């Protein structure tokens, strides 16, 4: 499922490098401490949240960083 990110995260993502054209591969940390690796973000606005990554969509993001290889 694709979800629109809050403007705070969009601004941060615009400062990070792209993995490919208009796409970023990021690691995210939720406020409950759950860490999810290799999540795709499109146009710094839309996060692709797969159902098997966690039980809930990322409503409470605590951090986003460029995914480590």
CHARMM internal coordinates of N, CA and C (Angstrom, degrees):
IC EDIT
DIST 1 N 1 CA 1.4393
DIST 1 CA 1 C 1.5181
ANGL 1 N 1 CA 1 C 108.28
DIST 1 C 2 N 1.3172
ANGL 1 CA 1 C 2 N 115.95
DIHE 1 N 1 CA 1 C 2 N 139.08
DIST 2 N 2 CA 1.4523
ANGL 1 C 2 N 2 CA 121.64
DIHE 1 CA 1 C 2 N 2 CA 179.20
DIST 2 CA 2 C 1.5175
ANGL 2 N 2 CA 2 C 109.68
DIHE 1 C 2 N 2 CA 2 C -100.41
DIST 2 C 3 N 1.3249
ANGL 2 CA 2 C 3 N 115.38
DIHE 2 N 2 CA 2 C 3 N 128.92
DIST 3 N 3 CA 1.4649
ANGL 2 C 3 N 3 CA 121.04
DIHE 2 CA 2 C 3 N 3 CA -178.34
DIST 3 CA 3 C 1.5184
ANGL 3 N 3 CA 3 C 110.10
DIHE 2 C 3 N 3 CA 3 C -123.66
DIST 3 C 4 N 1.3221
ANGL 3 CA 3 C 4 N 115.66
DIHE 3 N 3 CA 3 C 4 N 142.14
DIST 4 N 4 CA 1.4638
ANGL 3 C 4 N 4 CA 120.45
DIHE 3 CA 3 C 4 N 4 CA 177.38
DIST 4 CA 4 C 1.5201
ANGL 4 N 4 CA 4 C 109.28
DIHE 3 C 4 N 4 CA 4 C -78.03
DIST 4 C 5 N 1.3332
ANGL 4 CA 4 C 5 N 115.18
DIHE 4 N 4 CA 4 C 5 N 133.66
DIST 5 N 5 CA 1.4563
ANGL 4 C 5 N 5 CA 120.84
DIHE 4 CA 4 C 5 N 5 CA 178.77
DIST 5 CA 5 C 1.5213
ANGL 5 N 5 CA 5 C 111.33
DIHE 4 C 5 N 5 CA 5 C -85.59
DIST 5 C 6 N 1.3025
ANGL 5 CA 5 C 6 N 115.54
DIHE 5 N 5 CA 5 C 6 N 152.91
DIST 6 N 6 CA 1.4550
ANGL 5 C 6 N 6 CA 122.88
DIHE 5 CA 5 C 6 N 6 CA 175.67
DIST 6 CA 6 C 1.5340
ANGL 6 N 6 CA 6 C 109.11
DIHE 5 C 6 N 6 CA 6 C -64.44
DIST 6 C 7 N 1.3170
ANGL 6 CA 6 C 7 N 116.98
DIHE 6 N 6 CA 6 C 7 N 152.44
DIST 7 N 7 CA 1.4691
ANGL 6 C 7 N 7 CA 122.70
DIHE 6 CA 6 C 7 N 7 CA -178.24
DIST 7 CA 7 C 1.5272
ANGL 7 N 7 CA 7 C 112.41
DIHE 6 C 7 N 7 CA 7 C -56.73
DIST 7 C 8 N 1.3090
ANGL 7 CA 7 C 8 N 118.14
DIHE 7 N 7 CA 7 C 8 N -33.38
DIST 8 N 8 CA 1.4657
ANGL 7 C 8 N 8 CA 121.63
DIHE 7 CA 7 C 8 N 8 CA 177.20
DIST 8 CA 8 C 1.5232
ANGL 8 N 8 CA 8 C 111.00
DIHE 7 C 8 N 8 CA 8 C -56.70
DIST 8 C 9 N 1.3413
ANGL 8 CA 8 C 9 N 117.07
DIHE 8 N 8 CA 8 C 9 N -45.80
DIST 9 N 9 CA 1.4648
ANGL 8 C 9 N 9 CA 121.53
DIHE 8 CA 8 C 9 N 9 CA -178.63
DIST 9 CA 9 C 1.5208
ANGL 9 N 9 CA 9 C 111.18
DIHE 8 C 9 N 9 CA 9 C -74.80
DIST 9 C 10 N 1.3214
ANGL 9 CA 9 C 10 N 116.91
DIHE 9 N 9 CA 9 C 10 N -34.67
DIST 10 N 10 CA 1.4648
ANGL 9 C 10 N 10 CA 120.30
DIHE 9 CA 9 C 10 N 10 CA 177.35
DIST 10 CA 10 C 1.5263
ANGL 10 N 10 CA 10 C 110.35
DIHE 9 C 10 N 10 CA 10 C -61.50
DIST 10 C 11 N 1.3138
ANGL 10 CA 10 C 11 N 116.74
DIHE 10 N 10 CA 10 C 11 N -42.94
DIST 11 N 11 CA 1.4674
ANGL 10 C 11 N 11 CA 121.11
DIHE 10 CA 10 C 11 N 11 CA 178.80
DIST 11 CA 11 C 1.5253
ANGL 11 N 11 CA 11 C 110.25
DIHE 10 C 11 N 11 CA 11 C -62.17
DIST 11 C 12 N 1.3137
ANGL 11 CA 11 C 12 N 117.45
DIHE 11 N 11 CA 11 C 12 N -45.02
DIST 12 N 12 CA 1.4738
ANGL 11 C 12 N 12 CA 121.26
DIHE 11 CA 11 C 12 N 12 CA 179.02
DIST 12 CA 12 C 1.5218
ANGL 12 N 12 CA 12 C 111.02
DIHE 11 C 12 N 12 CA 12 C -62.98
DIST 12 C 13 N 1.3282
ANGL 12 CA 12 C 13 N 116.65
DIHE 12 N 12 CA 12 C 13 N -44.64
DIST 13 N 13 CA 1.4612
ANGL 12 C 13 N 13 CA 120.62
DIHE 12 CA 12 C 13 N 13 CA -178.14
DIST 13 CA 13 C 1.5214
ANGL 13 N 13 CA 13 C 112.80
DIHE 12 C 13 N 13 CA 13 C -64.29
DIST 13 C 14 N 1.3092
ANGL 13 CA 13 C 14 N 117.53
DIHE 13 N 13 CA 13 C 14 N -31.45
DIST 14 N 14 CA 1.4702
ANGL 13 C 14 N 14 CA 120.44
DIHE 13 CA 13 C 14 N 14 CA 178.30
DIST 14 CA 14 C 1.5188
ANGL 14 N 14 CA 14 C 111.50
DIHE 13 C 14 N 14 CA 14 C -65.24
DIST 14 C 15 N 1.3317
ANGL 14 CA 14 C 15 N 117.37
DIHE 14 N 14 CA 14 C 15 N -20.09
DIST 15 N 15 CA 1.4607
ANGL 14 C 15 N 15 CA 121.57
DIHE 14 CA 14 C 15 N 15 CA 178.61
DIST 15 CA 15 C 1.5338
ANGL 15 N 15 CA 15 C 112.34
DIHE 14 C 15 N 15 CA 15 C -88.74
DIST 15 C 16 N 1.3339
ANGL 15 CA 15 C 16 N 117.34
DIHE 15 N 15 CA 15 C 16 N -13.57
DIST 16 N 16 CA 1.4564
ANGL 15 C 16 N 16 CA 121.49
DIHE 15 CA 15 C 16 N 16 CA -178.58
DIST 16 CA 16 C 1.5331
ANGL 16 N 16 CA 16 C 110.60
DIHE 15 C 16 N 16 CA 16 C -93.37
DIST 16 C 17 N 1.3328
ANGL 16 CA 16 C 17 N 117.19
DIHE 16 N 16 CA 16 C 17 N 153.16
DIST 17 N 17 CA 1.4754
ANGL 16 C 17 N 17 CA 119.56
DIHE 16 CA 16 C 17 N 17 CA -179.41
DIST 17 CA 17 C 1.5289
ANGL 17 N 17 CA 17 C 112.34
DIHE 16 C 17 N 17 CA 17 C -69.69
DIST 17 C 18 N 1.3312
ANGL 17 CA 17 C 18 N 114.88
DIHE 17 N 17 CA 17 C 18 N 155.49
DIST 18 N 18 CA 1.4589
ANGL 17 C 18 N 18 CA 121.41
DIHE 17 CA 17 C 18 N 18 CA 176.97
DIST 18 CA 18 C 1.5174
ANGL 18 N 18 CA 18 C 109.81
DIHE 17 C 18 N 18 CA 18 C -87.43
DIST 18 C 19 N 1.3302
ANGL 18 CA 18 C 19 N 116.83
DIHE 18 N 18 CA 18 C 19 N 148.78
DIST 19 N 19 CA 1.4581
ANGL 18 C 19 N 19 CA 122.39
DIHE 18 CA 18 C 19 N 19 CA 174.94
DIST 19 CA 19 C 1.5183
ANGL 19 N 19 CA 19 C 109.72
DIHE 18 C 19 N 19 CA 19 C -83.22
DIST 19 C 20 N 1.3183
ANGL 19 CA 19 C 20 N 115.62
DIHE 19 N 19 CA 19 C 20 N -35.83
DIST 20 N 20 CA 1.4554
ANGL 19 C 20 N 20 CA 123.22
DIHE 19 CA 19 C 20 N 20 CA 173.86
DIST 20 CA 20 C 1.5290
ANGL 20 N 20 CA 20 C 106.11
DIHE 19 C 20 N 20 CA 20 C -152.63
DIST 20 C 21 N 1.3115
ANGL 20 CA 20 C 21 N 116.69
DIHE 20 N 20 CA 20 C 21 N -179.38
DIST 21 N 21 CA 1.4535
ANGL 20 C 21 N 21 CA 119.50
DIHE 20 CA 20 C 21 N 21 CA -174.50
DIST 21 CA 21 C 1.5382
ANGL 21 N 21 CA 21 C 111.59
DIHE 20 C 21 N 21 CA 21 C -56.68
DIST 21 C 22 N 1.3265
ANGL 21 CA 21 C 22 N 116.17
DIHE 21 N 21 CA 21 C 22 N 117.98
DIST 22 N 22 CA 1.4682
ANGL 21 C 22 N 22 CA 124.50
DIHE 21 CA 21 C 22 N 22 CA 177.75
DIST 22 CA 22 C 1.5312
ANGL 22 N 22 CA 22 C 113.94
DIHE 21 C 22 N 22 CA 22 C 62.19
DIST 22 C 23 N 1.3177
ANGL 22 CA 22 C 23 N 116.61
DIHE 22 N 22 CA 22 C 23 N 21.80
DIST 23 N 23 CA 1.4639
ANGL 22 C 23 N 23 CA 120.56
DIHE 22 CA 22 C 23 N 23 CA -178.22
DIST 23 CA 23 C 1.5310
ANGL 23 N 23 CA 23 C 109.56
DIHE 22 C 23 N 23 CA 23 C -137.85
DIST 23 C 24 N 1.3199
ANGL 23 CA 23 C 24 N 114.96
DIHE 23 N 23 CA 23 C 24 N 140.14
DIST 24 N 24 CA 1.4585
ANGL 23 C 24 N 24 CA 120.93
DIHE 23 CA 23 C 24 N 24 CA 176.14
DIST 24 CA 24 C 1.5184
ANGL 24 N 24 CA 24 C 109.12
DIHE 23 C 24 N 24 CA 24 C -127.47
DIST 24 C 25 N 1.3151
ANGL 24 CA 24 C 25 N 116.06
DIHE 24 N 24 CA 24 C 25 N 142.49
DIST 25 N 25 CA 1.4605
ANGL 24 C 25 N 25 CA 121.46
DIHE 24 CA 24 C 25 N 25 CA 174.07
DIST 25 CA 25 C 1.5196
ANGL 25 N 25 CA 25 C 105.42
DIHE 24 C 25 N 25 CA 25 C -107.35
DIST 25 C 26 N 1.3226
ANGL 25 CA 25 C 26 N 116.12
DIHE 25 N 25 CA 25 C 26 N 118.56
DIST 26 N 26 CA 1.4575
ANGL 25 C 26 N 26 CA 121.12
DIHE 25 CA 25 C 26 N 26 CA -173.02
DIST 26 CA 26 C 1.5265
ANGL 26 N 26 CA 26 C 111.34
DIHE 25 C 26 N 26 CA 26 C -128.28
DIST 26 C 27 N 1.3221
ANGL 26 CA 26 C 27 N 114.06
DIHE 26 N 26 CA 26 C 27 N 161.09
DIST 27 N 27 CA 1.4553
ANGL 26 C 27 N 27 CA 122.14
DIHE 26 CA 26 C 27 N 27 CA 169.13
DIST 27 CA 27 C 1.5186
ANGL 27 N 27 CA 27 C 106.05
DIHE 26 C 27 N 27 CA 27 C -105.84
DIST 27 C 28 N 1.3190
ANGL 27 CA 27 C 28 N 117.06
DIHE 27 N 27 CA 27 C 28 N 138.28
DIST 28 N 28 CA 1.4656
ANGL 27 C 28 N 28 CA 120.52
DIHE 27 CA 27 C 28 N 28 CA 179.83
DIST 28 CA 28 C 1.5217
ANGL 28 N 28 CA 28 C 110.25
DIHE 27 C 28 N 28 CA 28 C -123.00
DIST 28 C 29 N 1.3090
ANGL 28 CA 28 C 29 N 114.54
DIHE 28 N 28 CA 28 C 29 N 152.06
DIST 29 N 29 CA 1.4532
ANGL 28 C 29 N 29 CA 122.14
DIHE 28 CA 28 C 29 N 29 CA 175.17
DIST 29 CA 29 C 1.5224
ANGL 29 N 29 CA 29 C 106.79
DIHE 28 C 29 N 29 CA 29 C -126.64
DIST 29 C 30 N 1.3169
ANGL 29 CA 29 C 30 N 115.69
DIHE 29 N 29 CA 29 C 30 N 128.87
DIST 30 N 30 CA 1.4570
ANGL 29 C 30 N 30 CA 120.94
DIHE 29 CA 29 C 30 N 30 CA 178.41
DIST 30 CA 30 C 1.5217
ANGL 30 N 30 CA 30 C 109.76
DIHE 29 C 30 N 30 CA 30 C -91.84
DIST 30 C 31 N 1.3059
ANGL 30 CA 30 C 31 N 116.70
DIHE 30 N 30 CA 30 C 31 N 160.37
DIST 31 N 31 CA 1.4715
ANGL 30 C 31 N 31 CA 121.00
DIHE 30 CA 30 C 31 N 31 CA -178.41
DIST 31 CA 31 C 1.5169
ANGL 31 N 31 CA 31 C 113.09
DIHE 30 C 31 N 31 CA 31 C -60.91
DIST 31 C 32 N 1.3183
ANGL 31 CA 31 C 32 N 117.43
DIHE 31 N 31 CA 31 C 32 N -25.14
DIST 32 N 32 CA 1.4691
ANGL 31 C 32 N 32 CA 119.74
DIHE 31 CA 31 C 32 N 32 CA 178.29
DIST 32 CA 32 C 1.5265
ANGL 32 N 32 CA 32 C 112.35
DIHE 31 C 32 N 32 CA 32 C -81.15
DIST 32 C 33 N 1.3491
ANGL 32 CA 32 C 33 N 116.67
DIHE 32 N 32 CA 32 C 33 N 2.33
DIST 33 N 33 CA 1.4566
ANGL 32 C 33 N 33 CA 121.72
DIHE 32 CA 32 C 33 N 33 CA 177.22
DIST 33 CA 33 C 1.5136
ANGL 33 N 33 CA 33 C 114.75
DIHE 32 C 33 N 33 CA 33 C 96.53
DIST 33 C 34 N 1.3172
ANGL 33 CA 33 C 34 N 118.24
DIHE 33 N 33 CA 33 C 34 N -11.26
DIST 34 N 34 CA 1.4565
ANGL 33 C 34 N 34 CA 121.37
DIHE 33 CA 33 C 34 N 34 CA 178.86
DIST 34 CA 34 C 1.5258
ANGL 34 N 34 CA 34 C 109.67
DIHE 33 C 34 N 34 CA 34 C -63.90
DIST 34 C 35 N 1.3321
ANGL 34 CA 34 C 35 N 116.97
DIHE 34 N 34 CA 34 C 35 N 130.82
DIST 35 N 35 CA 1.4551
ANGL 34 C 35 N 35 CA 122.06
DIHE 34 CA 34 C 35 N 35 CA 176.68
DIST 35 CA 35 C 1.5187
ANGL 35 N 35 CA 35 C 108.66
DIHE 34 C 35 N 35 CA 35 C -112.36
DIST 35 C 36 N 1.3140
ANGL 35 CA 35 C 36 N 115.77
DIHE 35 N 35 CA 35 C 36 N 132.18
DIST 36 N 36 CA 1.4644
ANGL 35 C 36 N 36 CA 121.55
DIHE 35 CA 35 C 36 N 36 CA -179.77
DIST 36 CA 36 C 1.5207
ANGL 36 N 36 CA 36 C 107.45
DIHE 35 C 36 N 36 CA 36 C -125.16
DIST 36 C 37 N 1.3221
ANGL 36 CA 36 C 37 N 115.83
DIHE 36 N 36 CA 36 C 37 N 126.91
DIST 37 N 37 CA 1.4631
ANGL 36 C 37 N 37 CA 121.35
DIHE 36 CA 36 C 37 N 37 CA -176.81
DIST 37 CA 37 C 1.5276
ANGL 37 N 37 CA 37 C 111.46
DIHE 36 C 37 N 37 CA 37 C -100.80
DIST 37 C 38 N 1.3113
ANGL 37 CA 37 C 38 N 113.87
DIHE 37 N 37 CA 37 C 38 N 153.88
DIST 38 N 38 CA 1.4709
ANGL 37 C 38 N 38 CA 123.28
DIHE 37 CA 37 C 38 N 38 CA 173.42
DIST 38 CA 38 C 1.5220
ANGL 38 N 38 CA 38 C 113.55
DIHE 37 C 38 N 38 CA 38 C 56.51
DIST 38 C 39 N 1.2990
ANGL 38 CA 38 C 39 N 115.15
DIHE 38 N 38 CA 38 C 39 N 55.97
DIST 39 N 39 CA 1.4648
ANGL 38 C 39 N 39 CA 121.77
DIHE 38 CA 38 C 39 N 39 CA 175.10
DIST 39 CA 39 C 1.5322
ANGL 39 N 39 CA 39 C 106.70
DIHE 38 C 39 N 39 CA 39 C -98.13
DIST 39 C 40 N 1.3247
ANGL 39 CA 39 C 40 N 117.02
DIHE 39 N 39 CA 39 C 40 N 138.69
DIST 40 N 40 CA 1.4570
ANGL 39 C 40 N 40 CA 120.13
DIHE 39 CA 39 C 40 N 40 CA 179.61
DIST 40 CA 40 C 1.5233
ANGL 40 N 40 CA 40 C 111.11
DIHE 39 C 40 N 40 CA 40 C -93.80
DIST 40 C 41 N 1.3370
ANGL 40 CA 40 C 41 N 114.14
DIHE 40 N 40 CA 40 C 41 N 139.11
DIST 41 N 41 CA 1.4597
ANGL 40 C 41 N 41 CA 122.27
DIHE 40 CA 40 C 41 N 41 CA 175.85
DIST 41 CA 41 C 1.5237
ANGL 41 N 41 CA 41 C 107.02
DIHE 40 C 41 N 41 CA 41 C -123.90
DIST 41 C 42 N 1.3129
ANGL 41 CA 41 C 42 N 116.86
DIHE 41 N 41 CA 41 C 42 N 134.36
DIST 42 N 42 CA 1.4611
ANGL 41 C 42 N 42 CA 122.23
DIHE 41 CA 41 C 42 N 42 CA -177.84
DIST 42 CA 42 C 1.5208
ANGL 42 N 42 CA 42 C 110.20
DIHE 41 C 42 N 42 CA 42 C -112.25
DIST 42 C 43 N 1.3220
ANGL 42 CA 42 C 43 N 115.42
DIHE 42 N 42 CA 42 C 43 N 132.26
DIST 43 N 43 CA 1.4639
ANGL 42 C 43 N 43 CA 122.99
DIHE 42 CA 42 C 43 N 43 CA 178.61
DIST 43 CA 43 C 1.5269
ANGL 43 N 43 CA 43 C 112.56
DIHE 42 C 43 N 43 CA 43 C 53.92
DIST 43 C 44 N 1.3200
ANGL 43 CA 43 C 44 N 117.11
DIHE 43 N 43 CA 43 C 44 N 28.07
DIST 44 N 44 CA 1.4745
ANGL 43 C 44 N 44 CA 124.11
DIHE 43 CA 43 C 44 N 44 CA -179.98
DIST 44 CA 44 C 1.5267
ANGL 44 N 44 CA 44 C 112.79
DIHE 43 C 44 N 44 CA 44 C 57.67
DIST 44 C 45 N 1.3229
ANGL 44 CA 44 C 45 N 117.39
DIHE 44 N 44 CA 44 C 45 N 17.31
DIST 45 N 45 CA 1.4623
ANGL 44 C 45 N 45 CA 120.97
DIHE 44 CA 44 C 45 N 45 CA -176.27
DIST 45 CA 45 C 1.5223
ANGL 45 N 45 CA 45 C 114.26
DIHE 44 C 45 N 45 CA 45 C -127.47
DIST 45 C 46 N 1.3145
ANGL 45 CA 45 C 46 N 117.17
DIHE 45 N 45 CA 45 C 46 N -32.56
DIST 46 N 46 CA 1.4653
ANGL 45 C 46 N 46 CA 121.21
DIHE 45 CA 45 C 46 N 46 CA -171.46
DIST 46 CA 46 C 1.5199
ANGL 46 N 46 CA 46 C 110.00
DIHE 45 C 46 N 46 CA 46 C -115.88
DIST 46 C 47 N 1.3187
ANGL 46 CA 46 C 47 N 116.98
DIHE 46 N 46 CA 46 C 47 N 123.87
DIST 47 N 47 CA 1.4537
ANGL 46 C 47 N 47 CA 121.80
DIHE 46 CA 46 C 47 N 47 CA 177.92
DIST 47 CA 47 C 1.5304
ANGL 47 N 47 CA 47 C 108.60
DIHE 46 C 47 N 47 CA 47 C -102.53
DIST 47 C 48 N 1.3229
ANGL 47 CA 47 C 48 N 115.02
DIHE 47 N 47 CA 47 C 48 N 133.64
DIST 48 N 48 CA 1.4598
ANGL 47 C 48 N 48 CA 121.25
DIHE 47 CA 47 C 48 N 48 CA 178.87
DIST 48 CA 48 C 1.5226
ANGL 48 N 48 CA 48 C 107.56
DIHE 47 C 48 N 48 CA 48 C -91.62
DIST 48 C 49 N 1.3199
ANGL 48 CA 48 C 49 N 116.20
DIHE 48 N 48 CA 48 C 49 N 107.31
DIST 49 N 49 CA 1.4610
ANGL 48 C 49 N 49 CA 121.29
DIHE 48 CA 48 C 49 N 49 CA -175.13
DIST 49 CA 49 C 1.5208
ANGL 49 N 49 CA 49 C 109.05
DIHE 48 C 49 N 49 CA 49 C -109.01
DIST 49 C 50 N 1.3239
ANGL 49 CA 49 C 50 N 116.13
DIHE 49 N 49 CA 49 C 50 N 107.98
DIST 50 N 50 CA 1.4569
ANGL 49 C 50 N 50 CA 121.12
DIHE 49 CA 49 C 50 N 50 CA -178.47
DIST 50 CA 50 C 1.5179
ANGL 50 N 50 CA 50 C 110.25
DIHE 49 C 50 N 50 CA 50 C -82.54
DIST 50 C 51 N 1.2997
ANGL 50 CA 50 C 51 N 116.91
DIHE 50 N 50 CA 50 C 51 N 140.95
DIST 51 N 51 CA 1.4609
ANGL 50 C 51 N 51 CA 122.13
DIHE 50 CA 50 C 51 N 51 CA -176.90
DIST 51 CA 51 C 1.5246
ANGL 51 N 51 CA 51 C 112.98
DIHE 50 C 51 N 51 CA 51 C -58.94
DIST 51 C 52 N 1.3305
ANGL 51 CA 51 C 52 N 117.50
DIHE 51 N 51 CA 51 C 52 N -29.29
DIST 52 N 52 CA 1.4611
ANGL 51 C 52 N 52 CA 118.86
DIHE 51 CA 51 C 52 N 52 CA -177.45
DIST 52 CA 52 C 1.5295
ANGL 52 N 52 CA 52 C 113.17
DIHE 51 C 52 N 52 CA 52 C -83.28
DIST 52 C 53 N 1.3207
ANGL 52 CA 52 C 53 N 118.45
DIHE 52 N 52 CA 52 C 53 N -2.99
DIST 53 N 53 CA 1.4708
ANGL 52 C 53 N 53 CA 121.06
DIHE 52 CA 52 C 53 N 53 CA -179.42
DIST 53 CA 53 C 1.5169
ANGL 53 N 53 CA 53 C 112.44
DIHE 52 C 53 N 53 CA 53 C -79.97
DIST 53 C 54 N 1.3012
ANGL 53 CA 53 C 54 N 116.94
DIHE 53 N 53 CA 53 C 54 N -32.76
DIST 54 N 54 CA 1.4689
ANGL 53 C 54 N 54 CA 121.33
DIHE 53 CA 53 C 54 N 54 CA -178.95
DIST 54 CA 54 C 1.5168
ANGL 54 N 54 CA 54 C 107.68
DIHE 53 C 54 N 54 CA 54 C -166.76
DIST 54 C 55 N 1.2987
ANGL 54 CA 54 C 55 N 116.56
DIHE 54 N 54 CA 54 C 55 N 166.90
DIST 55 N 55 CA 1.4538
ANGL 54 C 55 N 55 CA 119.88
DIHE 54 CA 54 C 55 N 55 CA -178.01
DIST 55 CA 55 C 1.5251
ANGL 55 N 55 CA 55 C 112.60
DIHE 54 C 55 N 55 CA 55 C -75.77
DIST 55 C 56 N 1.3077
ANGL 55 CA 55 C 56 N 118.21
DIHE 55 N 55 CA 55 C 56 N -27.78
DIST 56 N 56 CA 1.4618
ANGL 55 C 56 N 56 CA 121.67
DIHE 55 CA 55 C 56 N 56 CA -177.36
DIST 56 CA 56 C 1.5152
ANGL 56 N 56 CA 56 C 110.65
DIHE 55 C 56 N 56 CA 56 C -123.99
DIST 56 C 57 N 1.3231
ANGL 56 CA 56 C 57 N 117.50
DIHE 56 N 56 CA 56 C 57 N 151.41
DIST 57 N 57 CA 1.4607
ANGL 56 C 57 N 57 CA 120.35
DIHE 56 CA 56 C 57 N 57 CA 173.36
DIST 57 CA 57 C 1.5245
ANGL 57 N 57 CA 57 C 110.10
DIHE 56 C 57 N 57 CA 57 C -67.16
DIST 57 C 58 N 1.3232
ANGL 57 CA 57 C 58 N 117.32
DIHE 57 N 57 CA 57 C 58 N 160.29
DIST 58 N 58 CA 1.4662
ANGL 57 C 58 N 58 CA 121.06
DIHE 57 CA 57 C 58 N 58 CA -174.12
DIST 58 CA 58 C 1.5230
ANGL 58 N 58 CA 58 C 113.67
DIHE 57 C 58 N 58 CA 58 C -76.26
DIST 58 C 59 N 1.3116
ANGL 58 CA 58 C 59 N 117.89
DIHE 58 N 58 CA 58 C 59 N 71.05
DIST 59 N 59 CA 1.4598
ANGL 58 C 59 N 59 CA 121.57
DIHE 58 CA 58 C 59 N 59 CA 178.98
DIST 59 CA 59 C 1.5251
ANGL 59 N 59 CA 59 C 111.00
DIHE 58 C 59 N 59 CA 59 C -74.03
DIST 59 C 60 N 1.3222
ANGL 59 CA 59 C 60 N 115.63
DIHE 59 N 59 CA 59 C 60 N -33.49
DIST 60 N 60 CA 1.4560
ANGL 59 C 60 N 60 CA 121.00
DIHE 59 CA 59 C 60 N 60 CA -174.90
DIST 60 CA 60 C 1.5165
ANGL 60 N 60 CA 60 C 111.63
DIHE 59 C 60 N 60 CA 60 C -116.42
DIST 60 C 61 N 1.3208
ANGL 60 CA 60 C 61 N 116.26
DIHE 60 N 60 CA 60 C 61 N 68.72
DIST 61 N 61 CA 1.4647
ANGL 60 C 61 N 61 CA 120.18
DIHE 60 CA 60 C 61 N 61 CA 177.69
DIST 61 CA 61 C 1.5227
ANGL 61 N 61 CA 61 C 109.57
DIHE 60 C 61 N 61 CA 61 C -69.08
DIST 61 C 62 N 1.3205
ANGL 61 CA 61 C 62 N 115.81
DIHE 61 N 61 CA 61 C 62 N 138.21
DIST 62 N 62 CA 1.4569
ANGL 61 C 62 N 62 CA 120.79
DIHE 61 CA 61 C 62 N 62 CA 176.34
DIST 62 CA 62 C 1.5382
ANGL 62 N 62 CA 62 C 110.26
DIHE 61 C 62 N 62 CA 62 C -108.54
DIST 62 C 63 N 1.3461
ANGL 62 CA 62 C 63 N 116.43
DIHE 62 N 62 CA 62 C 63 N -29.26
DIST 63 N 63 CA 1.4596
ANGL 62 C 63 N 63 CA 119.94
DIHE 62 CA 62 C 63 N 63 CA -178.31
DIST 63 CA 63 C 1.5224
ANGL 63 N 63 CA 63 C 110.32
DIHE 62 C 63 N 63 CA 63 C -159.57
DIST 63 C 64 N 1.3292
ANGL 63 CA 63 C 64 N 114.51
DIHE 63 N 63 CA 63 C 64 N 150.43
DIST 64 N 64 CA 1.4625
ANGL 63 C 64 N 64 CA 122.42
DIHE 63 CA 63 C 64 N 64 CA 173.73
DIST 64 CA 64 C 1.5163
ANGL 64 N 64 CA 64 C 106.58
DIHE 63 C 64 N 64 CA 64 C -135.58
DIST 64 C 65 N 1.3321
ANGL 64 CA 64 C 65 N 116.41
DIHE 64 N 64 CA 64 C 65 N 134.52
DIST 65 N 65 CA 1.4647
ANGL 64 C 65 N 65 CA 120.05
DIHE 64 CA 64 C 65 N 65 CA 176.81
DIST 65 CA 65 C 1.5243
ANGL 65 N 65 CA 65 C 108.72
DIHE 64 C 65 N 65 CA 65 C -142.77
DIST 65 C 66 N 1.3250
ANGL 65 CA 65 C 66 N 116.21
DIHE 65 N 65 CA 65 C 66 N 161.37
DIST 66 N 66 CA 1.4551
ANGL 65 C 66 N 66 CA 120.87
DIHE 65 CA 65 C 66 N 66 CA 177.82
DIST 66 CA 66 C 1.5222
ANGL 66 N 66 CA 66 C 108.14
DIHE 65 C 66 N 66 CA 66 C -62.20
DIST 66 C 67 N 1.3152
ANGL 66 CA 66 C 67 N 116.41
DIHE 66 N 66 CA 66 C 67 N 133.93
DIST 67 N 67 CA 1.4642
ANGL 66 C 67 N 67 CA 121.21
DIHE 66 CA 66 C 67 N 67 CA -178.06
DIST 67 CA 67 C 1.5206
ANGL 67 N 67 CA 67 C 110.10
DIHE 66 C 67 N 67 CA 67 C -64.35
DIST 67 C 68 N 1.3249
ANGL 67 CA 67 C 68 N 114.73
DIHE 67 N 67 CA 67 C 68 N 138.87
DIST 68 N 68 CA 1.4508
ANGL 67 C 68 N 68 CA 120.47
DIHE 67 CA 67 C 68 N 68 CA 175.76
DIST 68 CA 68 C 1.5199
ANGL 68 N 68 CA 68 C 108.30
DIHE 67 C 68 N 68 CA 68 C -86.60
DIST 68 C 69 N 1.3077
ANGL 68 CA 68 C 69 N 115.85
DIHE 68 N 68 CA 68 C 69 N 144.44
DIST 69 N 69 CA 1.4737
ANGL 68 C 69 N 69 CA 120.04
DIHE 68 CA 68 C 69 N 69 CA 179.83
DIST 69 CA 69 C 1.4891
ANGL 69 N 69 CA 69 C 112.25
DIHE 68 C 69 N 69 CA 69 C -71.55
END
COOR INIT
IC SEED 1 N 1 CA 1 C
IC BUILD
